[in-house]
């Protein structure tokens, strides 16, 4: 859908009636219409006309950028560019679109205050999928095939958990087992995911939907001993290089380089990320929290942003929004705009063998030697894996600082 069509949608939604209508405090079940007549459901609660909470399992997303025009509401999700624009009907129901402008994408959106369960159950679960699942997405297409680890906990019909991949996790998934049918979903303003599967006592056979633009099959088998490759071994320093360097502009246009005084004799943490990336958001939140609790002048963080936006100005708008929302104190430099192709990104950092994932973090000691490269990020939805990462991160940084 073209941007002109988005403008037409907005104009129509904002002018259908001539009276003001605000969201009332209540709980909604929302859904996004996707392929195969499926929907991605999620729930949210209107706390006030200008405050909403979106729920995914244990995650609560606070949305406080809400505006109104005539009979319609505009809901801007935090940090990410995605927004919902919807007409408010007399019965409080909402009809409109979830829009991602930079990708020219829109998805039909509906929300109702009636029957607000995320998924409706009609049968008792035939199986309990609690445990670890060795997973392959797109198993029959070599170019799209990738491995993952499903981590799930089930209580009666309800299921929570996530899929971990070599590049990160699919964040907080919530759903049900209804008879022998599994359904899981999440929505956070960037991700809009649905997983459906046929369940047996030891297998899952299903389909993964991302918005209304992508779907792929997956298969999984129960395997409590399954582990993904070590995330500290997936990205390496090329043989022709013995050090790490960068030189990218900050928002003022000034080039910032690793050779600058800012990084001299300091443990440096280089975060390769993007403002559009949910796993990067989880990682950034952790880094901000870490720095609040561990202020040390011997440590310097810096982020290298790879952005979708077509101009540096638009890219820095997103960067500054992220910095403001999360209260980020370390510099974020613009490494690339007009797209986030990983091959092109690798050309910006030729000392690395590849850019496999956003995020990727490079740890450099006080003497300028790369000590570790961590690919991807396992966020709070991964449970114990996230706790282990935090403990390992703090211990490793402490070791580098003491050297």
N, C-alpha and C positions, 0 to 999 in steps of 0.2 A: 504494500500500500504506500502511495506517495505522500509526501508531506502536505501537499495541497489537499489531499483527502482527509488528513488529520485535522486540518484547519476547518474543513467543512463539517466534520463530526463535532468539533468543539463549538462551532457557531450554532449548529442545530440543537445540541444539548443545552446550550446556555440561553436559548431564546424561545423554547417551546411554550413557556408560560411566563406570566408577567408578575408573579408573586414570589416573595422570598420564602425559602423552605430550608431549614437547618436539620442536620442529623440529630436525632434524639438518643438519649442514653439508653442503650439496649445492646443485646448480642446479635450478631449477624452470622449467617453461613454464606460465604461467598464462593463463587465458582468461576473458572475460566474455561471456555469452550475450546477443546482441542480436537485432534484427528480421531477418526473411528468412532465418532459420537461419544467420546469420553469427555470428562471434565476434571479439572484440577481444583479440588475444594480446599478451603481454609476457613478459619473462624477469626472474627475480630469483635472487639467490644468497644462501643462508643462511650468513652468516659465523660466527654463533654463535646460541645459542637466543634471544638478545635483540638481535640485530643482523642486518639484511637490507639488501642493495643491490638496487634496482630499476634496470633498464637500458632506456634509449631512445636509440639511436644513441650519441652521445658523452656523453650525460647519465647521471650516476650519482646516484640519490636514496638517501640514507642514512636508513633507518628504524630508530629505536631505542626506540620505544614499543610493546613487545610484551608481552602478558600471556597467561596460560594458566589454564584451568579445566577439570579432568578431562581429556577427550579433545579439547578444542578450543582454538584459538588466536585471539587478538584482535590485529589488526595495525592500529595507528593511523598513518595517513600523516602526514608532517611538515607543519606549518603548516595544512593544510586539514582540514576536518572529516571527510572521507570515511575510512571504515575497512573492513577486511576481517574477517569472522568466519567461521571454517571449522573443520570437524571434521577431525582428523588420523587417517587410516586406518592400519592396520598396515603397508601397503606405502608409507607416507610421503605418499601422495596427499592432497590437500586438497579438500574440497567445502563450499561455503557461499555467502556473499553479500558483495558490495561494497555498502555502505550509505552514503547521504547523508541524515542525519536531518532537516535543516531543509527539505529538498525532498520528504520522504516518498518517497524513491526507493531501490530495491534492485535489484541485478542479480545473476543467478546467476554464481557464481565457482567455477572448478575449477583445480587445479594438479597437475602430475605431474612426476616426475623422469625419465620416459622420453621420449626424443626431444625434447630441449629447444630445438630450433630455433624461432625466432619464427614463421616461415612455412615450410612444406614446399615444396620445389621438385621438380618432376617433368619440367620441360622447359627447354631452353636459351632464353634471352630472344631474341625475334625483333627487339626494338628496344632502343635505349639512350635513356633519357629525360633524360640529363644536359642541363641548360640551364635557361632561363627560360620559364615557361608563362603566357600571358595567360589568366586563369581567370574564369569566371562561375559562382557558385553560385545555385541556384534560378532558372535563366535564364527560365523560363516563368511565374514568379509575381512580378509587379511589387512587391508588398508585402514579399516576402522576398528579392528579388534583391540581390546584392552582388558586387563585383569583388574579385579577389585576384591574387596573383602567385606561381606555384609556382616553387620554387628547388630543383633536385634534382641529385644526383650519383650515378651508377651505376657499379658495378664488377662485371662479370659479372652474376649475378642480383641482387645486393644493391643496394638503393637507400636513401639517406638524404637528408634535406632538410626543407622545411617549405612551408606556404602563408603568405604575408604578405597581410594585408588592410589596409584603411584604419584599422582599430582595433587592430592588433597582429598577432602571428603565432600559428600553431598549434603552436609549440614543436617539440621534437625528434620527427620522424617517422622511422620505420625500417620497411623492408619489402623486397619483391622484385618483379621482373618475371619471371613464369613463362609462357613462350610469349608470348602477346599480352595477358596479364592482369597488372595492377598491384594490389598490396595494400600498404597502409601503415597503421601503428598507433602509438599512444602511450598511456601511462597514467602519471599523476603524482599521483593522489589527488584531483584536481579534474577534469582532462580524462580522458575515456576515449573515444578517437576511433579510427574505422576509415574508411579511404578505399579503395574498390575502383574499378577502371576498366578499360575496354577500350582498348588502346594501338594506335596506328598510328605511322608515322614522324613525324607532325606534329600528332596530336590525341590527347586523352584524353576519354573519355566515361564518367562514373561516378556513384557514389553516396557521399555522406558520411554516416556514422552517428555520432551522439553518444550514448553510452550506449545504453539500450534505449528512450529516450523521443523521439528525433528522428532523422529522416533527410531528406536533400534531394539532388537530382541536381546534378551540375556538369559543365561542359564546359571544355576548355582547348585552346589551340593554341600550338605552339612559336613563340616570338617573343623573340629575344634582345634586342631594343631596347625591350621593353615596360617601362614604369614606372608605378607607382601615383601618385596625386596627392600633392603635397608635404605631409607631415604637419604642417608649421608653418603651413599656410594653412587648415586644415579647421575650426578653432574660432577665433572672433573675439570682440572686445569689442563689445557692443551700442552703438549710436550715442548712446544716452541716458546713457552712463556714460563717465567719463574716468579711473576708478581701480578697483581691486579691493579688496573688503573681505569679511570673514567674521567670525562670532562663534559658536563652537561649544564644547561642554563637553569637558574632559579627563576622565580616569577618576575624579577626585575631585569632579566636578560643577562645577568652576570654569569659567566662560566665558573662552575665550581668543580675542582679537580681533586683527586685523591692526594696529589702532591701538595695541596694547600696546607697552611699552618694549622687549620682546623683539625686535621687528622694526624698531625705529627706526634709520634710517641704515644699513640692511643690505640686501645683495642677498638677496631672499627667493625660495625655490623652493617653490611650493605644489603638492603632489602630491594629485590627486583619485584615490582608489583604493578597494579593498575587500580584506579579508583572504581572500576566496573566489576571488580573481582571479589566475590563473597569470601573466599578463603583468605584473600589478602586483607579484607576487612577484619576477619577474626584474628589474623596474625598481628595486624596493626593495633587492635585493641589490647592484645597481650603486651606488645612492646610499650605502649603508652602506660599501661598499668605497672609494668616492670620498672620503667624509668621513674615513676612516682615513688615507688618503694625503694629504689636503689639509685639514688642520685650520686654519681661518681664521675668526676671530671676526667678520669682515665678511660672512659668509654664514650664513643661517638657513634650514633646511629645516623644513617643517611638512606633515603629511599630513591630509587630510580624508577620513574613512572613511565609505563608504556600505555598510551592512551588511544582510544577509538576516534576521538574528535578530529575534525578536518583542519583545525587551526590551533596554533599554540595558545591563543587567547581563550578559546573554548576549553581546551585541555586544562589550563590553569584555573579556570572557573571551577571545574570539578575538583581539582587538587585543593584549592583554597576552601571549598565547601567541606571536603573531607577533613582538612586540618582544623577547621573551626568546630565541626561537630564532635570530633574526637579529642580536641585540644592537644594536637600533636606538636611537640616542641622541637623535633629534629627536622632538618631540611628535606624537602621533596623536590627532586630535580626532574625536568622533562627529558626523558631519554628518547622518546619516539611518539609521534602522533600520526594521524591518518590510518591507524590500524595497529593490530597487535600480533601480526604474523610472527611466529616464533623463529623462523629462519632469518627474517629481517632483523629481529631483535638480537639474534646471535651475532650478526654482523657488527652490531654496536658494541658488543663485548667479546671480541675475538679470542680472548684468553680462555674462554669457557668452551668446552666441547660441544655444547648446545644449550639452548633454553628449553628445557623440557616442560617447565611449569611456571605459572604465576600463582603463588609467589615462589621465589627461590632466594635463599639467604646465604651470603658469603661472610665468613668470619675471618678477620685479618688480625694478626697479633701486632704488638707494639713495634716490631721490627719490619712490618710490611709483608709478612709471610702468610699466605692463605693456610689456615689450619683446618677448616671444614667448610663444605658446601652442602646446605640442607635443601633438598628439593621438595616443594609442596608444603602443605601445612595441615596438621590434624587438629581441628578446632574442638571447642567444648562439646560438640555433639558426639565425639568419639569416646567420651568418658575417660577410662583409665589411660588410654593412649595420650590424651591431652595432658593429663596430670603427669605422666611420665615425661612428656616433652618439656613441660615447665621446669620440672626438677632437673632434667639434663641440661637445659638451657642455662639455668642459674649456676649450676655447678661448673659448667664449661667456661662461662664468662668469668666467674670468680677465679678459676685457674689461670686464665689469660691475664687478668688484671694483676695477679700476684707475681707473675713472671718478671 
